[in-house]
């Protein structure tokens, strides 16, 4: 005969705690219930191995079966694990969970909530977030054990008594609330199994029929195998199936260690499909093949979440608090180890297969640079394998770039920053100047000028590069400085024989007086490329400041007041400028300005209108 008991704490107090502190997503209840079933099977098999239980020859297919009955509005999870006696149900379902909750409530004000996770067995009670009533039908593996039925609506009363369950194991029947009917939909349940139960160690079935049923999970996922036993095709298949990406990964890292902590997993470097498609990846964290969460930054460094992967850490509890992760020394060691393995993989690829490394660089460069910005230890390990494409299309590290005939690109001709020269009274070397390109098509004119002058530069064209070059200067202030190729004409492109200072000043003043734009500064210099009448320069500091503001959605910088129009005294047009009448001076000065601005950035609509009109006038005069 069934008997009733009183629960010492009501759901009026307990359920808000479960919802607020234990689980951020209520659909995780299915993970908890299924994981309990998996745990029951694991414990039963361990008892068999220890000789404390006898295996049932008729029930050796250990599995968890999930089913939905829309008419009855029930969701059922059944396992064939060790089961429970009536005393065990009282102990593990009623007493431990609720007494633990009562103890927590008594300390609630002091605890602040964050310490609840993992302190007591509330996993089963998470099902009340979606259920009005829950029934348990269970039978222990022990000889002569009787079936037990337990039921409660989660309030203050439960009933427990015998039932006629014949098979060993436990069946949880959840009577789904009216407001949670989504959990009676087959597609929803299949989705949750795929998310939370994909790698659980025993077969999981949905709406089991006994006829050609296929489990929904992979009980022996690839990451548990020894790396030497895995093929490239297996790695790719696992990637496609797990992350639903039809592109092959670039390469991967198989993590496999037992000491000083247990850790297994695979991290994949995905192919970036376009420059603007730097999607956040998904690194799934598991505990003994049970899903915990995605992208937990305390375990997986933030920059590594650009990757896809699975990591299984049995030493991390299934239900853990954020403060536990932040303060646990073991977790920090795991995080550092993962970072080290990634750095080792990249370094190894750079040294042993440079060709493949260079082929992958466009896809991994942002990841590597973000990692350097975010993680000091990672930077120290990979700083020498960061490569850049030069103007000839070759990939080089900074050391290679500065050491392979790039003298012209690394030190200005005027001798002001000559490598190795010691400043008076200081005895320190000046940093080497490294010129770079941020937009190969937009800066094509400057690139041609560099090439014609026998100079070289590196290409920095990702969104993170402005921050990265500043970071490198900060890390190595005495080693090098970075200048975009349109920022330092005096050092890189000016002809040594620049004419008299008085003549240059007079030409600059004449051009300035003829310009409609009165904000821009004007200088006259003799450039190496006589075919170019003028170029625009912006100081490196001003332009970086402008780009930083733009990155954060702020205004300021990159105005005409920050620019300098460099007119070329070697150009025939500018050489003839002084002999023109005032009307022609205005026409030529502004047309030259528009040409220089087009090479630097887009003209304003009004400027473009005037430039087109002026170009039409030139064509008319040319054919006339």
N, C-alpha and C positions, 0 to 999 in steps of 0.2 A: 504494500500500500504506500502511495506517495505521501511524503511529509513536507510540511512547509517550514521555512526558516526566515528569519528577519535579517536583511542586509543592514549593516550598521551605518551605512552612508547612502544617502539617496542620490539619484542621478541629477537631481536639481543642483547639487553641489559638484558632483563628479564630472558630468558631461562637459560643462564649460572648460574644465581643466584639460580634458582629453582633446577637445577641439582647439583650444588656444595654444597649449604648450606641447602636447605630444605629437600632433600631426598637423602639417601645414596644408596637406591635401587629404580630404576625407576618403578619396578613392584608394588610399593606401591601405584601407582596412582589408582589402582582398589579399594584399601581400602578407599581412599579419596572420590571417586565418590559414592561408596556404602554407606559409612558413612554419606555422605550428604543426601542420600535418606532416611536412617534410621532416621536421625535428622529431616527431613521434616515430617515423619510420627509421630514421638514423639511430635513435636510441634503441629501438627494438633489434636492429641488426647488430648493434654493438653488444647487446645482451646475448645474442646468439653466438657471436664470436668468443665471448667470455665463458660460454657454457652455462649461462644462467637462464637461458630460454631455449626452447626447442622449436626449430623452424617448421612451419606448417607446409607440408609438401604440396598441398592443394591451393596455397595462397602465397606463392613466391614472386608474383609480379607486383612488386612494391610500387605504388602510384597514388596520386591524388586525383580524384574525379570531381569536377565542378559541373553543376547543372542548374538550369533555370526552369521554373514552372510559372509561366505568366498568369495562368488562371488562378493558381494558389498564391501568387505574388511572393514566391520564395526563391531564394538563392541558396544552394546547398554546396558545401565542400566536405568531401568524405575521404578519409585516408585509411590505410590498412597497417597502421603502425602499432605501437604497444598498447594503446587504449588506456582506460582508467577504471579503477574500482570506484564504488560509491564514496569511500573515504578519500580517495585521491581527488575526485571531483570536488568534494567539500573543501579540501585543502587548497588545490591549485586554482580552482575557479572562483570559489566564494571567499575563502578566508584570506589568501595571500594578496590577491589583487585589491580587494576592498579594504583590508586592514592597511595595506600600503597606501591606498588613497586617503584613508582617514588620517594616517600618520602625516602624510604630506599636507593635508588641509590644516592640521594643527600647527604646522610650521610655515604655512603659506605666506604670511606677511613677511617673515624673515627671509624665506628662500627666494622670493621674487619670481618663482616660476621656472627659471631656466634649469634648475637641477632635477626636474621631474623625470626627464627622459632616461630610461635605462635603470631607474632605481626600483621599479617594481613592475610586476607583470600585467600591464594594462593592454597588451596586444589584442587579447580576445575581446575586450570591451570596446575597442575601436569600432567594432561592427555595429554598435548601437548608434553610431553617427548616421547610419542609413536604415536602421531596423527599428520596428516598434516592439518586436518580440524575438527572442532567440531560443532555440531548442538545441540540446545536446543529446545525442544517442551514442553511447560508447560501451565498449566491452574490453576488458583487460585481457592481455595475453596469458595471464596467470590461469592455472588449471582450476576448474570449477568456478571460474568467475562468472558473474551474472551481468546481464545487460543493465545499464543505468540510463535513466532519462532525467535530464535537468532542464528547467525552463524558467525564464524570467523576462519581464518587460524592462528590466534595468532600473526599476524603481526600488522599493524597499522590501519586496517579497519575492522569494523564489520557491519552486517546488522541486523535489528530488525523490526518485523512487525507481523501482525495477521496470525493465522493458524487455521485450522478447528479441532483442538484437542477437542474431546468430553469429555474425562474423566479428573477428578481432578488429579493433580500430575505433575511430571516432567519426561521427557525422555531425556537422554543424548546419542547422537549418535556420536561415535568417529570413524573417518575415519583413519584407522591405516596406518602408514607410511610403505613404501616398506621394509625398513630395520628392521621392528618390527613385522613381520608376525607371530612370535611365539605366539602373543596375539590373534591370530585367531584360535588357536588350542584348541580343547575342553579340552584335558588333562591338558594343561597349565592353562587355566582359572579355571578349577576345583581345581587344586593345589593351586592357589592363593586364591580362596574362602576358602579352608580348612585352609590356613595359616592365613589370615587376617580377615576373617569374621565368624570363627567357632562358636562364641558365641553371635553374634549380636542379639538384642532383637526382631527382626521381621523376618519372614520366608524369605529366599533367595532361589530363584529358578534359574536353568540354563536351557535355551531353553525350557521355559514353554509351555506346550501343552494344559493344562486344563483337562487332563485325567490321573488320578492317579499319578500326580506329587508329588515328595517328596522333602521337603526342604533339602538343603545341610548343614544347620547350626542347632545348638542346642540353641533354644531361651531361655531355662530355665536350664542352666548348673548347675551341682550339687553344685558348690561352692557358689551359691546364696542361697541355702537352709539353713535352720537352722540345725546345726550339730546334734541336738537330733532327727531330722527327717530323717537322712541318715543311711542306713544300710551298713554293711561291703561289701556286694555284690555290692551295688551301687558305693561305693568308688573304688572297684577293677575294675568294668566295665568302669567307667569314666577314670581310669588310662590306661587301655588297649586301649581304643578307642582314647584317646588324645595323648598318647606317643608311641603307636604302639609297646609296649613291652608285649610279651606274658607271661613273668614272673609276678607273683603277687608281689606287693610292700611289703616291710617288715612291715611298718606301715606308718601312715600319720598324718599330723597336719591340722586341719580345722581352718582357720583364719576367725573371724567374729566379727567385732566391728564397732561401729558408732561414738564413741567419744574417744579421742579428734579429731580423723580423721576417715574417712570412709575407711574401708579395709575389703575385703573378698578374700578368696582364699583357696587353698589346696596345701600343700607341701608333696610330697611323698619321702620316703626313698627307693630307688631301691635296688634290690638284685644285688650284684657284682658277675658276673658270673665266674670270675677267678681273681687271684691275680694281673695279669698284665692288667686286663681290668677295670681300673678305669677311665671310660669314663666321660667326662664332661656332666652334665645333661642339662636340658633345663627348665628354669623357665620363663614362658611367662608373660609379664606385659600387663594388659588391663586397659582401661579407659572407664567405663560404657559399658563394654562388647565389646569394640572396641580394637583390637590388637594394641599395641604400638611397642614392640620389645622384644627380648629374652635377658635374663641375663644382665640387666642394673645394673652395679655394684654400682651406686650411690643409687639405691633403694634396691637392693638385694645384701647383702654382698657377696663378691667374693667366699668365701668358701661354701656358700649355693648353688652355681651353680653346685655343684656335685649332687644336688637333682633334681627331676623333679617336676614341679608344675605350677599352675596358680595363679596369684595375680591380683586383680582388685582394682585399686585406683582411684576413681572418682575425688579426689582432685588434681591429677596430670594431667596437660593439655595433650591433645592428641599429639600435636606437640610441643615438648620441646627441648630446647638447652642443650648441655652438661654443660655449665656454669650455667644455671638455676638449674639443678639438683645438681650440686656441692655446690651451695651457698644457696640453699633453706633450711631453718630450718625445715620446715614440712617434707621434704624428709628425712632428717637425723633422725627425730623422727620415721618415718615409718620404716626405716632401722633398728633402734635400737629395735623397737617393734617386728619386725620379728625375729631378733636374740634372743630376750628374750623368745618368744613363742617356738622356737626350743629348747632352753636350758631347758625351763620348761617341755616340752614334754619328753625329755631324762631323766631329773631328776625324773619326775613322774613315768616313766617306770621302772627306776632303783629301786625306793622305793616300788612300788606296784606290779610289776611283774618281779622280778629279773631273773627268769628262762628264760622268753622271751628276756629280755635285753641281757643276756649272749648268747642266741642262735643267736641274731642279731649282736653281737659284731664284728665278723669277717668281716661283710659287712659294718659296720658303723665306725669302729675304725679309719680308715684313714681320713674319713670325720671329725670326732670329733677332731683328732689331728691337722689336717690342720686348722680347725676352731680356735683352741687354739693358733696356731702359728700366725694366721692372725688377730685375734680379741681379744684384752685384756679383753673386757667385757665378751665375751663368755667364755674365760678361767676361769675367776673368778666365773662363774656360774656352770661350769661343772667339775672343777678340782678334786672334791671329788668323782666323779662317773666314772672316767677313770679306767678301769680294765685291768689286764694282766693275762694271763694264766701262771701258775707255772709249775714246772717240773712234778707235779702229775696230771696235766690236769685240775686243778681247777682255776676258775676265781676269782681274788681278786683285790681290790683297793690297792694302795700302803700302805695306812694305815692298811688295813687288812693283807697284806703280812708281814708288819713289826711288826704286833702285835699278830700274831697267830703262835707262836712257830718257828719263823724264825730267832732266835737269831744267829744261826751259819751263816746264810747267810747275816746277816746285820752287823756283826762286825768281823774283823780279829782276829785270835787266838793269834797273837803275842802281842796284847794289844796296838798296836800303835794308833789305832783309836777306842778304846772302847767307846761305846755309853755312854754319860753322863760324860766322863772324861774331866776335864777342863785343857786346856793348861796352862802351867806355865806363870803367869803374864797376862793372857787374860780373864779367867773366862767364856769362851764360849765353848759350846759343839762342838765336832767334828761331821761333817756330817756322817750319817749312810751310809755304803756301800751297794748298791743294785746290786747284780750280775744278768746279763741277758744273754740270748741266742739269737743270730740273725739268726741261721740256725740249726734247730733241727737235720736234717740228717747229715749235714756237720760237726757239732760239737758234734756228738754222743759220741765220746771217752771222751770228756771233761764232757759231761752230766753224763756219767756212773761214772766218777771219783767223780763228785759232789755228786751223789746219794750215792755212796759207802762211802763217807766221812760224810754222814748225812747232806749235805747242800742242799739248795734250791735256785732257781733262777727264774726270770720271762722271758717270751718269747717275744722278740721284733723283729718280722720278716717282717715288712712292709718297703717299701722304705723310708718312712718318719721317721722311728724310730730313726735313727742316729741323725737327727736334733732335734727330739722331746726330747730325753734324755738330750741333751745339753741344750735345752730350759728349761726343768724342773730344771736342776742344776742352770741355770741362775736365774730362778724365786725363787728358794728355796736354796740358796747357803749354808745355815747353817743347812739344814735339811737332805739332802742326796746327795750322789754322785753315779754315775753308772759305773760299771766295767763289761766288757764282761768276760765270765767265762774262756777265754783263755788268760786273760791279767794280772792276779794278783795271780800267783801261791804261792808266799811267804805268802800272807795273808790267802788264802783259803785252799790250798791243802798240804802245807808242814807239815811234821811230826815235832812235838815239839822237839823230840830227833833227831837232824839232823847230829850228828857225829862231828868230829873235823874240824875246819876251815881249817887247813893245809892239811888234807886228801882230803877234798872236792876240794880245790884249785888245788891239784896235779892231781886229776882225771879229772877235767875240762880242765887243760892244756894238759893232755895227749890226751884226745878226740879231742880237738881243733887242735893239731899237726897232727892228723891222718885224718882229714876231707879234702876232695877235695875243698869244699866251704870254702874259707878262710875269707869270709866277715861276716859270722854269729858269734855272740858272744856265748860263752858256759859257763854255770854255773852248779855246781853239788849241788843237794839238796836231802834230804831224803823225798820222797813223801809218802802219806798215802797208796796209791795203789801200792804195790810192783810188780804187774804184768806188769806194764808199764815201759819200759826201758827209755823213754824220751818223753818230750812234747816240743812244741814250744810256746813261749810267745812273744807277741808284746805289747808295751805300749799302754794304752788306748788312750792317746793323739795322738800318731803317727798313730794309726789305724784309728781314727776318721778323722784325717787330710787327710789320704789317701782316705777314703771313700767319703769325701766331694769333693776332687779333681776329683775322678772318676765320681761323680754325675754331676759335671759341665764340664766333658770332659777334665779335665786337667791332667797333668802327675805329678808324684812325690809321695813319700811315699810308704809304704809296700814293700820296698826292703829288701834283706837279711841283710843289715846293720842295719835295724830297728828291727831285730828279735833276740831272745835269745833262744838257745837250752838248755833246762833244763834236764840234765841227772840225773836219779834216783838212788841214792846210795843204796836204799833198794832193787833194782832189782838184781837178781842173775847174770845176764849177765854183768851188770856194775860193780858188786862186783868182778867179775873174770877178768875184763878188764886189770888190772895192770899186771897180770901174763902172758898175751899173747905176742907172738913175734910181731915184727913190722908189718909184712904182715897181720896177723890176726887182729891186732888192726885197721888197715886201713879198712879191710873188715867190721868188726863189727861196727866201728864208723860210716861209711857211710851208712850201712844198717839200723842202728838205726836212723840216721838222716832222711833217706827216709821215714821210718815208721812214724816218728813224723811229717814230712811235709805233708804226706798224710792225717793225721788227721786234719791238719790245713787248707791246700788248695791243689790245684792240683800241681803235679810235672811238671817241664818242660819236653818236649819230651826227651831231653838227659838224665835227671835224671830218668825218668820213664824207659828208656831203660836199664840203669845201675841197677835199682832196680829189674826189671824183671830178668835180668841175674843173679844177686846175689841171688834172691829167687830160681831160678832154681838150682844154685850151692848148696844151703842149702838142697834142696830136694834130690839132688843126693847123698850128704854126709849122709843124714838121712837114706836112704835105703841101702847105701853101708856099 
